[in-house]
């Protein structure tokens, strides 16, 4: 078909151009141009001019525009019946909407699908609000940066940058505005959360706090170690009229000590050699306790309380003595080595040590013989100990242990002094008492025999 031009004068009276210009052009390919005489370059239909080029008015209900493929409706735009806005349909189903107040919703008509337990979709509100809801395991938002590290999302207030989320060598970084603000890097290779610089994501050592004095975390759970570099405090505090009252620990990587504090004062310390000091900062023993005042039973330096709270053992010092005691009216104070029945005990109210001597506890019993003879050659001496007594000290009284060798070996024990491998002899003096009793018995028998003979001679 040849190109046909339809003059405005040949159209109905509803289309009038006083200039008799071409109003509609239909070419041989049935392309239609309104205000355009060469519609072929624009497809099947083109409207050319200024202002509103196409207006559609529905006398009732929604006005719409739809695109088809082989008779199948693929895409349509419809007005919102009764209000400004439009909805976008695919194959007859609404997929997106712009409301009268400028809100854009995709896959939902809700302007806040994330607030629903069942609604899914995306909403962008004209005031700067985004709400996304999804009902599967996939991510709701995917952000990709190809070939570069840096910020993925920037956060601003009043137009000024305040922080960002980005990547550093494959790790996520969350940070403040600059290096003066806290930033964290989630390191994939070491599975660690690391403080970093905001500017480049490099590690930042000893610059970031976790919480603050007026913004503390609640509970802290760990399944591994706390590794601390340098000298650090771990403490709690109370802000009162006198200021901070601290209690906690001081960990010194420099001096390798651990100190424990209450009321801002050091109370206990474990030094680098493992010595524990209570009340002293330079302990010289495995457990070194120092008190600033003399103790009493009521205020002992060391106290052990039994299952019954009224039974208490006390240890204390004053200017006169070292005291070891207990407050029970029926329990004994007992010291033993090796086995309980081999030790000594101080019964409640007792003034001397006792030992287990019950016949039921003994076996292989035999009498002591020739006690007087055994004692007759023992030297009873007064003496001073070489490493203890000065020439002015009062002398002690005792026996020479060597005199008991081969005579009463049962009362001799081998002992060693600290730092000296020489084996010395000690004497169990209390075990000589039965021998003395036997000697008295033997002498009494002799006295009685002699007394009887004298009496017989005097008759």
C-alpha positions in Angstrom: 0.0 0.0 0.0 1.3 3.4 -0.9 1.9 6.0 1.8 -1.4 7.7 2.6 -1.7 11.1 4.2 -4.9 12.0 5.8 -5.6 15.7 5.7 -7.2 17.2 8.8 -9.9 18.5 6.5 -10.9 14.9 5.6 -11.2 13.8 9.2 -14.3 14.1 11.4 -15.2 17.4 12.9 -13.7 16.4 16.1 -10.2 16.8 14.6 -9.8 20.3 13.1 -6.7 22.1 12.0 -7.4 25.5 10.5 -4.0 25.3 8.8 -5.1 22.1 7.0 -1.9 20.4 8.1 -1.4 16.6 8.1 -2.9 15.3 11.4 -2.5 11.5 11.2 -0.1 9.5 9.0 -0.5 5.8 8.3 2.3 4.4 6.3 2.4 1.3 4.1 3.5 -0.8 7.1 0.5 0.4 9.1 2.7 2.5 11.4 0.6 5.3 12.8 1.9 8.7 13.5 0.1 11.5 15.2 1.8 14.8 14.7 4.6 12.8 13.0 4.7 12.1 9.3 7.4 9.4 9.5 6.2 7.0 12.1 8.3 4.0 10.9 11.3 5.0 13.0 9.2 4.8 16.2 7.4 1.5 15.8 3.8 1.0 15.2 2.5 4.2 17.0 4.0 7.5 17.8 2.6 10.8 19.1 4.7 13.9 18.7 4.1 17.3 20.1 4.4 19.2 23.3 2.6 19.1 26.6 0.5 16.0 27.5 0.8 13.8 24.4 -1.6 11.0 25.5 -4.4 11.4 28.0 -6.7 8.5 28.9 -9.8 9.1 30.9 -12.0 6.4 32.5 -15.6 7.5 32.9 -15.7 5.2 35.9 -13.3 2.9 37.8 -9.6 2.6 37.0 -7.9 3.8 33.9 -5.3 1.4 32.5 -2.8 0.7 29.8 -1.8 -2.9 28.8 0.8 -4.5 26.6 0.2 -7.9 25.0 2.2 -10.7 23.3 0.2 -12.9 20.9 -3.0 -12.1 22.7 -1.5 -12.6 26.2 -1.5 -9.7 28.5 2.1 -9.2 29.8 2.4 -5.8 31.4 -0.2 -3.2 32.5 -0.4 0.1 34.4 -3.6 1.0 36.1 -4.7 3.9 38.2 -5.8 3.3 41.8 -9.5 3.5 41.6 -10.5 6.6 43.6 -7.0 8.0 44.5 -3.9 9.2 42.8 -1.2 6.6 42.2 -0.6 3.6 40.0 -0.1 -0.1 40.2 2.0 -2.2 37.9 0.8 -5.6 36.8 2.5 -8.6 35.2 0.2 -11.1 33.5 -2.7 -9.6 35.4 -1.1 -9.8 38.9 0.0 -6.7 40.7 3.7 -6.6 41.4 4.4 -2.9 42.2 2.5 0.2 43.3 3.1 3.9 43.8 0.6 5.3 46.3 -0.8 8.8 46.3 1.8 9.9 49.0 4.7 8.7 46.8 5.4 5.4 48.6 6.7 2.6 46.4 5.9 -1.0 47.3 7.1 -4.1 45.4 5.5 -7.5 46.0 3.2 -6.0 48.6 0.7 -3.2 49.2 2.0 -2.7 52.8 4.2 0.3 53.4 6.0 -1.7 56.2 6.0 -5.4 55.4 8.9 -6.0 57.9 6.5 -5.2 60.7 4.3 -8.1 59.7 4.7 -11.8 60.6 3.4 -12.9 57.2 3.7 -10.1 54.7 6.6 -10.2 52.2 8.0 -7.6 49.9 9.8 -4.3 49.7 8.5 -0.8 50.6 10.3 2.5 50.0 8.4 5.4 51.7 8.8 8.9 50.4 10.1 10.1 53.7 13.3 8.0 53.5 12.1 4.7 55.0 12.9 1.2 53.6 11.1 -2.0 54.8 12.0 -5.4 53.5 10.4 -8.7 54.4 11.2 -12.2 53.0 9.9 -15.7 53.8 12.8 -17.9 52.9 16.4 -18.5 53.9 18.0 -16.2 51.3 19.4 -12.8 52.1 17.0 -9.9 52.1 19.7 -7.5 50.7 22.7 -8.3 48.6 25.5 -5.7 48.1 28.5 -6.5 45.9 31.7 -4.6 45.3 33.8 -5.9 42.3 37.6 -5.7 42.5 37.9 -3.1 45.3 37.8 -2.9 49.1 36.1 0.0 50.8 32.7 1.1 51.9 29.6 -0.8 51.0 27.2 1.3 53.0 27.7 4.8 54.3 25.7 6.3 57.2 25.1 10.0 57.4 23.4 12.4 59.8 22.5 15.9 58.6 24.4 15.1 55.4 27.6 14.4 57.2 29.2 10.9 57.2 29.2 9.3 60.6 30.1 5.6 59.8 30.1 2.9 57.3 30.1 -0.9 56.6 32.7 -2.1 54.1 35.2 -4.8 53.2 39.0 -5.2 54.0 40.7 -8.1 52.2 37.6 -10.2 52.2 36.6 -9.3 55.8 33.7 -7.2 56.9 34.6 -3.9 58.6 32.1 -1.9 60.7 33.4 1.5 61.7 33.0 5.1 62.7 33.8 8.2 60.8 37.6 8.2 61.2 40.5 6.7 63.1 39.3 8.5 66.3 36.1 6.4 66.3 35.7 2.7 67.2 35.8 0.2 64.3 35.7 -3.6 64.2 36.9 -6.1 61.6 35.5 -9.6 61.5 38.5 -11.6 60.4 37.6 -14.8 58.5 41.0 -16.4 58.6 41.5 -16.1 62.4 37.8 -16.2 63.3 38.4 -13.1 65.4 36.8 -9.7 66.0 39.6 -7.2 65.8 39.7 -3.4 66.5 40.9 -1.6 63.4 41.4 1.9 61.9 38.3 3.2 60.2 40.3 4.8 57.3 42.0 1.6 55.9 40.9 -1.3 58.1 44.4 -2.0 59.4 44.7 -3.3 63.0 44.5 -0.8 65.8 46.2 -1.9 69.1 45.1 -0.8 72.6 42.8 2.0 71.3 39.2 0.6 71.6 37.1 0.1 74.8 34.4 -2.4 75.2 31.7 -0.6 77.1 32.2 2.4 79.5 31.8 3.3 83.1 28.2 4.4 82.6 27.4 2.0 79.7 28.5 -1.5 80.8 27.7 -4.8 79.3 25.9 -7.3 81.5 27.2 -10.8 81.4 30.4 -12.1 79.7 30.6 -15.7 78.6 33.8 -17.4 77.4 34.7 -20.9 76.4 38.4 -20.1 76.0 41.1 -17.9 77.5 41.5 -14.2 78.3 44.8 -13.2 76.8 46.0 -9.8 78.0 49.0 -7.9 76.9 51.0 -5.6 79.2 49.8 -4.4 82.6 46.0 -4.3 83.0 43.3 -3.9 85.7 40.1 -6.0 85.8 37.9 -4.2 88.4 34.5 -3.2 89.4 33.7 0.2 90.9 31.2 2.2 92.8 30.8 6.0 92.4 30.0 7.5 95.8 30.7 10.7 97.7 34.3 9.7 98.2 34.8 8.7 94.5 35.5 5.4 93.0 35.8 2.4 95.3 37.5 -0.4 93.3 37.7 -4.1 93.7 39.3 -6.4 91.2 42.6 -7.7 89.9 45.7 -6.2 88.5 47.5 -8.4 85.9 51.1 -7.5 85.2 52.7 -9.0 82.1 55.8 -6.9 82.9 56.4 -8.3 86.4 54.3 -11.4 86.0 52.2 -10.9 89.1 48.5 -11.0 89.9 47.2 -8.6 92.6 43.8 -8.5 94.1 42.2 -5.3 95.3 39.3 -4.2 97.5 38.4 -0.5 98.4 41.3 0.6 96.1 43.9 -1.3 98.3 45.9 -4.3 97.4 44.9 -7.2 99.7 46.6 -10.3 98.1 49.3 -11.0 95.5 50.7 -13.9 93.6 54.2 -13.2 92.5 56.2 -14.6 89.5 57.5 -17.5 91.6 54.0 -18.5 92.7 54.3 -17.2 96.2 51.0 -15.9 97.6 51.1 -12.9 99.9 48.2 -11.7 102.0 48.7 -8.2 103.3 52.2 -8.1 101.9 53.5 -7.3 98.4 56.8 -9.2 98.6 55.9 -12.7 99.8 58.9 -14.9 100.7 57.0 -18.2 101.2 54.4 -20.2 99.3 51.8 -18.6 101.6 52.9 -15.4 103.4 50.4 -13.7 105.6 51.1 -10.3 107.2 48.8 -8.4 109.6 49.2 -4.8 110.8 47.8 -5.5 114.2 48.1 -8.2 116.9 45.5 -10.9 116.6 43.1 -12.3 119.2 40.9 -15.4 119.4 38.0 -13.1 118.4 40.1 -11.5 115.6 42.4 -14.3 114.5 44.9 -13.9 111.6 43.8 -17.2 110.2 40.6 -19.0 111.0 39.1 -22.4 109.9 35.4 -22.8 110.5 33.9 -26.3 110.4 30.5 -27.6 109.1 29.1 -26.5 112.4 29.7 -22.8 112.5 30.2 -22.7 116.2 33.3 -24.9 115.9 36.3 -22.7 114.9 40.0 -23.2 114.8 42.2 -20.0 115.3 45.7 -19.0 114.5 47.1 -15.7 115.5 50.2 -13.8 116.7 50.7 -11.1 119.2 53.8 -9.7 120.9 53.9 -12.6 123.4 53.3 -15.8 121.4 52.0 -17.7 118.4 48.6 -19.2 119.3 46.9 -22.2 117.9 43.6 -23.0 119.4 40.0 -24.2 118.9 36.9 -23.2 120.8 35.2 -26.6 121.3 34.5 -27.9 124.8 34.9 -31.6 123.7 37.0 -31.7 120.6 40.8 -32.2 120.8 43.6 -30.5 119.0 45.5 -33.3 117.2 48.9 -33.4 115.4 50.0 -36.6 113.6 52.4 -37.7 111.0 51.9 -40.8 108.9 48.9 -42.2 110.7 46.4 -40.6 113.1 47.0 -43.0 116.0 50.7 -42.3 115.9 50.3 -38.6 116.6 49.6 -36.5 119.7 46.5 -34.7 120.9 45.7 -32.0 123.3 42.3 -32.7 124.8 39.8 -29.9 125.5 41.0 -28.3 128.8 44.3 -30.3 128.7 47.7 -28.9 129.7 49.9 -31.6 128.1 50.0 -33.7 125.0 48.6 -37.2 125.0 49.0 -40.2 122.7 46.9 -43.2 121.8 47.8 -45.9 124.3 44.7 -48.0 124.3 45.5 -51.7 124.6 43.0 -52.4 121.8 45.2 -50.5 119.4 48.4 -52.5 120.1 49.8 -55.8 119.0 53.1 -57.8 119.5 53.2 -56.5 123.1 56.2 -57.4 125.3 57.4 -56.0 128.7 60.3 -53.6 129.2 63.2 -55.4 130.9 66.2 -54.1 132.8 65.1 -50.6 132.8 67.5 -49.5 135.6 70.4 -51.0 133.7 69.3 -49.3 130.5 69.2 -45.9 132.2 72.2 -46.3 134.3 74.7 -45.3 131.7 72.8 -42.5 130.1 74.3 -39.0 130.5 71.9 -36.4 131.7 73.4 -33.1 130.7 72.8 -29.3 130.5 73.7 -27.8 127.1 73.2 -25.1 124.5 72.4 -25.8 120.9 75.1 -24.6 118.5 72.9 -22.9 115.9 70.3 -21.6 118.3 71.7 -20.5 121.7 74.2 -17.8 122.5 76.5 -18.0 125.5 74.1 -15.8 127.5 71.1 -18.0 126.8 69.7 -20.3 129.5 71.0 -23.9 129.1 68.7 -26.8 128.2 68.5 -30.2 129.9 68.4 -33.5 128.1 70.2 -36.7 127.1 72.8 -37.5 124.5 71.1 -39.5 121.8 74.2 -41.5 121.0 73.9 -43.0 124.6 70.6 -44.6 123.6 72.0 -46.4 120.6 71.8 -50.2 121.2 70.1 -49.5 124.5 66.7 -48.0 123.7 66.7 -47.7 119.9 62.9 -47.4 120.0 63.1 -43.7 121.2 65.6 -42.6 118.5 64.5 -41.1 115.1 66.8 -40.1 112.2 66.2 -36.5 111.1 67.7 -34.0 108.7 68.0 -30.3 108.9 67.0 -28.0 106.0 69.8 -27.7 103.4 71.9 -30.4 105.2 72.0 -34.0 104.1 73.6 -35.2 107.4 71.4 -37.6 109.3 71.1 -36.5 112.9 69.3 -38.3 115.8 66.3 -37.0 117.8 64.9 -38.4 121.0 61.2 -39.1 121.8 61.5 -38.0 125.4 57.9 -38.7 126.3 58.5 -42.4 125.3 61.2 -42.6 128.0 58.5 -42.2 130.6 57.4 -45.9 130.5 61.1 -46.9 130.9 61.4 -44.6 133.9 58.2 -46.1 135.3 59.7 -49.6 134.8 62.9 -48.5 136.5 61.0 -47.2 139.5 59.2 -50.5 139.7 62.4 -52.4 139.6 64.0 -50.2 142.2 60.8 -50.5 144.4 61.1 -54.3 144.1 64.7 -54.0 145.2 63.8 -51.6 148.1 61.1 -53.9 149.3 63.4 -56.9 149.2 66.2 -55.1 151.1 63.6 -53.8 153.6 62.4 -57.3 154.2 66.0 -58.6 154.8 66.8 -55.7 157.2 63.6 -56.4 159.1 64.5 -60.1 159.3 68.0 -59.3 160.7 66.6 -56.9 163.3 64.3 -59.6 164.8 
